[in-house]
Amino acid sequence: MEIEIATIGGYEEVGRQMTAVRAGDDVVVFDMGLNLSKVLIHDNVETERMHSLDLIDMGAIPDDRVMSDIEGDVQAIVPTHGHLDHIGAISKLAHRYDAPVVATPFTIELVRQQIEGENKFNVGNDLVKMSAGETMSIGDQVEMEFVNVTHSIIDAINPVVHTPEGAVVYGLDKRMDHTPVIGDPIDMKRFREIGREGNGVLAYIEDCTNAGRKGRTPSESVARRHLKDVMTSVEDYDGGIVATTFSSHIARVTSLVEFAKDIGRQPVLLGRSMEKYSGTAERLGFVDFPGDVGMYGHRKSVDRTFKRIMNEGKEKYLPIVTGHQGEPRAMLTRMGRGETPYELDEGDKVIFSARVIPEPTNEGQRYQSEKLLGMQGARIYDDIHVSGHLREEGHYEMLDALEPEHVIPAHQDMKGFAPYVDLAASKGYQLGRDLHVTRNGNMIQLVD
Ligand SMILES: [Zn+2]
């Protein structure tokens, strides 16, 4: 059976991920992501109304025109998890394929909400839920399986396409977490089995984000302990404490809610995306927040909540807000600019349970936000975070578990691939033979 891989997006950048695997006449598409920084750099761009081709020209979504060179039918569009760089282009591209979107329940719900907000295209693809550990048939001879992985968003999986020539494992995005705060540990046992059963692993496509960092990525439980230490240390402070984190990071938001209660404060979730992700996770039963935890997304209800906090006393509350990267329109940035009814005083605490995404725009915006908060007297606690991506030893363990015949680094630019290429070379892989460094829009023929 012919096996071919099209590396469509996310091979020259982090963002706009998209890869297609053809096995005989059947094609599976993994991820259709959005590179948000390419959108935000322009003022007042509303992607909801934009045409795909304009977004492709901006470099914001994958240029999927290469798909017309693939001789086969797309049977499924499979986003691995709900981050925007993996699902953000589904509302712009999926309608061009006569195939369902297949993903885990939390991811499917985020895809559904995204399609609902789309104003330009009518996206009618079926939305099919499939959980980790389950399989589905792709054509006559191919099966797709979801293996449970751990990442900075719940319900993440790595899809595996089982072909007569061996398995193709799509390895974006994960860390090796054996004690995640929510959900099951990464299923390393299954990865080891897949490496040894049948014809083994034909190809492994891997997320190289942290390949250049030594050692292993700590578990979410480490970030949780760090956060508990910080919050306990300010337990006796009788002024304002404000926290921010990735709103899609449900495990972290849950820890913040819990520790707020522990130090005698009422947690309240503020900001549009805070309300969206936490509300969705709660509706689907992934978390069970205490009944009195408020979630407010619209600016008016947020400002009303801030007024209530100022009236009743800042020492009674822990606002958990958007704005960990200093995004200009996010809640914490507005607080820094003095645009909300919440007034910061000398000595008030601001907890960043997030790391600055190392990118000039983010770094500049975050710097500005911290300075503005500091000018009002706020004390900053930053970097209370662990990454969602494997470091060097995690990558080593994955190669050891899967023993893939071919390796394809992804989810980075050329510079980002380099440390992974070194690691794979040390395991005996050779560039151009079985280690395929590629670019957006290329095809790799593995079996002809
Ligand atoms: Zn991700």
Boltz pocket constraint, residues with backbone or C-beta under 6 A from the ligand:
constraints:
  - pocket:
      binder: B
      contacts: [[A, 81], [A, 83], [A, 151], [A, 173], [A, 388]]
      max_distance: 6.0
